[in-house]
Amino acid sequence: MKKALVLIGVIAWVAVLLIVITVMSGMFRGGYNMHNNMVLLKEADTSIVGITGIIVDADSQDIEFYSSGEPNLKIRQYSSKNTLEEELFVVSRENSVIRISARHMLRVFSINFGFSDKLLIEIPQNWLGDIDVGLFSGNIRLSDAFMWNNVNLSSSSGDLLLRNELTAKNLNLNASSGNIQARDGHIIANKISATTSSGDIRLQAPLTAQSISIKATSGNISLDQASVEQFAFRNSSGDIKVKSLSGGGSATVTSGNINISLSDLVGDVDLQASSGNVRLSLSPELSCNFTGRCTSGDIHANFPLTKNEKGNRATATIGETPVLTINAETTSGNIRVDRL
């Protein structure tokens, strides 16, 4: 009985506290946001003739890009009914660049129940300029297929999602605290760069590029298929996994495993793990010289290896007349190489 009374008292106090916070937030115009509170607050159409670049500079909105058959750039903002006028987006033109700015005012006692402002941006499908998005807190999503020039997508706290085909000259993806994901399309660019400080990088879409650079500080790196001339994968704390890779380059892990399947070589490959295992799968047609070294661990393969007396160094010649080299090293971990 006593426990029941205590429980009832706690529930009553929580209810009172929520009511007080709600009232106070209304007094300070902070309000509370619910999904069903989202309404269209502003929309704008602007000509894109002569425009070579679009810059989106926002605080804490979700940004979604769509392709349009219309001739003009269209922007729509969805938010709660009590959004301040100062928080509505502004469109300005600087020479041949359009800038879309959206700011959030500092509020007191503001409660957000999973709701986020949204900026929906529709771009004419035949436009081929530069895209630069800088977001402090929120997600960036490309929902349709695009063909742009230089693309820079950056969010300090939020995810980046590419859901369709994208062709670009240079593609730069940066999520300081969030995930980067590409799926349901083909990514084609001269240079691809993806960086996250705290989050995963999952590129399920096939990648074709001259060079690709991927770096994660705390999270996993995974690619389904990449055909490149030069690659550089670096991970401080997490795994690197590539299901099908063609190219030459390096993969380095401080604390984590490397698991790569090489379908073709166009340059030397260097794999290094400080604390973790290296697993390498080679296509049957691939020819190369292999060298492996472990400080503390073993080296295994499904083909003959020439090992030193301790067994922590190994070499092999794979295929006929190889000219390229695969080097695998681990400080604390094992090396496994299989020819498929």
TAWOBEL-V348628 format. One record per backbone hydrogen bond with DSSP energy under -0.5 kcal/mol. NH is the residue of the N-H (numbers start at 1). CO is the residue of the C=O. If there is no record, write none. Layout:
nh=NH co=CO
nh=NH co=CO
This chain:
nh=5 co=1
nh=6 co=2
nh=7 co=3
nh=8 co=4
nh=9 co=5
nh=10 co=6
nh=11 co=7
nh=12 co=8
nh=13 co=9
nh=14 co=10
nh=15 co=11
nh=16 co=12
nh=17 co=13
nh=18 co=14
nh=19 co=15
nh=20 co=16
nh=21 co=17
nh=22 co=18
nh=23 co=19
nh=24 co=20
nh=25 co=21
nh=26 co=22
nh=27 co=23
nh=28 co=24
nh=29 co=26
nh=30 co=25
nh=31 co=25
nh=33 co=111
nh=37 co=34
nh=38 co=35
nh=39 co=79
nh=41 co=39
nh=41 co=77
nh=42 co=77
nh=44 co=75
nh=46 co=73
nh=48 co=71
nh=51 co=48
nh=52 co=96
nh=53 co=96
nh=54 co=130
nh=55 co=98
nh=56 co=132
nh=57 co=55
nh=57 co=100
nh=58 co=56
nh=58 co=134
nh=59 co=102
nh=62 co=117
nh=63 co=139
nh=64 co=62
nh=64 co=119
nh=65 co=141
nh=66 co=121
nh=68 co=123
nh=73 co=46
nh=74 co=122
nh=75 co=44
nh=76 co=120
nh=77 co=42
nh=78 co=118
nh=79 co=39
nh=83 co=80
nh=87 co=84
nh=88 co=85
nh=90 co=101
nh=92 co=99
nh=94 co=97
nh=95 co=93
nh=97 co=94
nh=98 co=53
nh=99 co=92
nh=100 co=55
nh=101 co=90
nh=101 co=99
nh=102 co=57
nh=111 co=31
nh=113 co=33
nh=113 co=111
nh=114 co=112
nh=117 co=60
nh=118 co=78
nh=119 co=62
nh=120 co=76
nh=120 co=118
nh=121 co=64
nh=121 co=119
nh=122 co=74
nh=122 co=120
nh=123 co=66
nh=123 co=121
nh=125 co=68
nh=127 co=124
nh=130 co=52
nh=131 co=150
nh=132 co=54
nh=133 co=152
nh=134 co=56
nh=135 co=133
nh=135 co=154
nh=136 co=58
nh=136 co=59
nh=137 co=59
nh=138 co=157
nh=140 co=159
nh=141 co=63
nh=142 co=161
nh=143 co=65
nh=143 co=141
nh=144 co=65
nh=146 co=165
nh=148 co=167
nh=149 co=129
nh=151 co=170
nh=152 co=131
nh=153 co=172
nh=154 co=133
nh=155 co=174
nh=156 co=135
nh=157 co=136
nh=158 co=177
nh=160 co=179
nh=161 co=140
nh=162 co=181
nh=163 co=142
nh=163 co=161
nh=166 co=186
nh=167 co=146
nh=168 co=188
nh=169 co=149
nh=170 co=149
nh=171 co=191
nh=172 co=151
nh=173 co=193
nh=174 co=153
nh=175 co=195
nh=176 co=155
nh=177 co=156
nh=178 co=175
nh=178 co=198
nh=180 co=200
nh=181 co=160
nh=182 co=202
nh=183 co=162
nh=187 co=206
nh=188 co=166
nh=188 co=186
nh=189 co=208
nh=190 co=168
nh=190 co=169
nh=191 co=169
nh=192 co=211
nh=193 co=171
nh=194 co=213
nh=195 co=173
nh=196 co=215
nh=197 co=175
nh=198 co=176
nh=199 co=218
nh=201 co=220
nh=202 co=180
nh=202 co=200
nh=203 co=201
nh=203 co=222
nh=204 co=182
nh=204 co=202
nh=205 co=182
nh=206 co=185
nh=207 co=225
nh=208 co=187
nh=209 co=227
nh=210 co=189
nh=210 co=190
nh=211 co=190
nh=212 co=230
nh=213 co=192
nh=214 co=232
nh=215 co=194
nh=216 co=234
nh=217 co=196
nh=218 co=197
nh=219 co=237
nh=221 co=239
nh=222 co=201
nh=223 co=241
nh=224 co=203
nh=226 co=244
nh=227 co=207
nh=228 co=226
nh=228 co=246
nh=229 co=209
nh=229 co=210
nh=230 co=210
nh=231 co=248
nh=232 co=212
nh=233 co=250
nh=234 co=214
nh=235 co=252
nh=236 co=216
nh=237 co=217
nh=238 co=255
nh=240 co=257
nh=241 co=221
nh=242 co=259
nh=243 co=223
nh=245 co=261
nh=246 co=226
nh=247 co=264
nh=248 co=229
nh=249 co=268
nh=250 co=231
nh=251 co=270
nh=252 co=233
nh=253 co=272
nh=254 co=235
nh=255 co=236
nh=256 co=275
nh=258 co=277
nh=259 co=240
nh=260 co=279
nh=261 co=242
nh=262 co=260
nh=262 co=281
nh=263 co=245
nh=263 co=261
nh=264 co=245
nh=266 co=247
nh=267 co=247
nh=269 co=325
nh=270 co=249
nh=271 co=327
nh=272 co=251
nh=273 co=329
nh=274 co=253
nh=275 co=254
nh=276 co=332
nh=278 co=334
nh=279 co=258
nh=280 co=336
nh=281 co=260
nh=282 co=338
nh=283 co=262
nh=286 co=283
nh=288 co=318
nh=289 co=324
nh=290 co=316
nh=291 co=326
nh=292 co=314
nh=293 co=328
nh=294 co=312
nh=295 co=330
nh=296 co=331
nh=299 co=311
nh=300 co=335
nh=302 co=337
nh=306 co=315
nh=307 co=305
nh=308 co=313
nh=314 co=292
nh=315 co=306
nh=316 co=290
nh=318 co=288
nh=318 co=316
nh=326 co=289
nh=327 co=269
nh=327 co=325
nh=328 co=291
nh=329 co=271
nh=330 co=293
nh=331 co=273
nh=332 co=274
nh=333 co=296
nh=335 co=298
nh=336 co=278
nh=337 co=300
nh=338 co=280
nh=340 co=282
nh=340 co=338
